[in-house]
Amino acid sequence: MAELEGEAVTEYEGDRGIRARGEEALGDLAQALLDNPVFSQALSRALGAGERAVQAQRQAMNAVGVPSASDLERLERRLRLLTSRLEEVEDRLDDLADEQRRSGG
């Protein structure tokens, strides 16, 4: 039984070593790609094109009156704030009503 446990540990350590070497190789590949000027230019162009596409999509949605995700998020934040303020006003009104009842008014 101890022999089997030892083999399992060795196999596990082997898997960890393979994984570590794979992660290192992937990191080296990513660094090599980032250091390559042709790849960097292509990546910059792709990111720029993606941003232009997002801007075009926003403009098209605005043109037909469809709100963007950021518009909806902003509206949600404002509604949450308004709800919170309203709850504060309700609590204050309840407190004032309680004070008035206690004072016999």
C-alpha positions, 0 to 999 in steps of 0.5 A: 500500500505504501508503495502505491501511495509513493507512486501516486505522490510521484505522479502528482509531482510529475503533473505539477512539474509538467504544468509549471513548465507549460505555464512557463512556456506559455509566459515565454511565448506571450512575452516573445509575441509582445516583444515582436513589433509586427505582432504589437502593431497588429494587436494595436490595430485590432484593439483600435478597430475594436474600439471604433466598432464599439463607438459605431455601435453606440452611435447607431444605438443612440440614433435609434434611441436604444440605451447603451449598457453604461446608460442603463447602469447609470440609470440603475445607480440613480434609481438605487440612490433615489430609493435609498433617499426615499427610504430615509425620508420615510424613516424620518417621517415615521420618527416624526409621527412617533414623536408627535404621538408621544407628545400627545399631538 
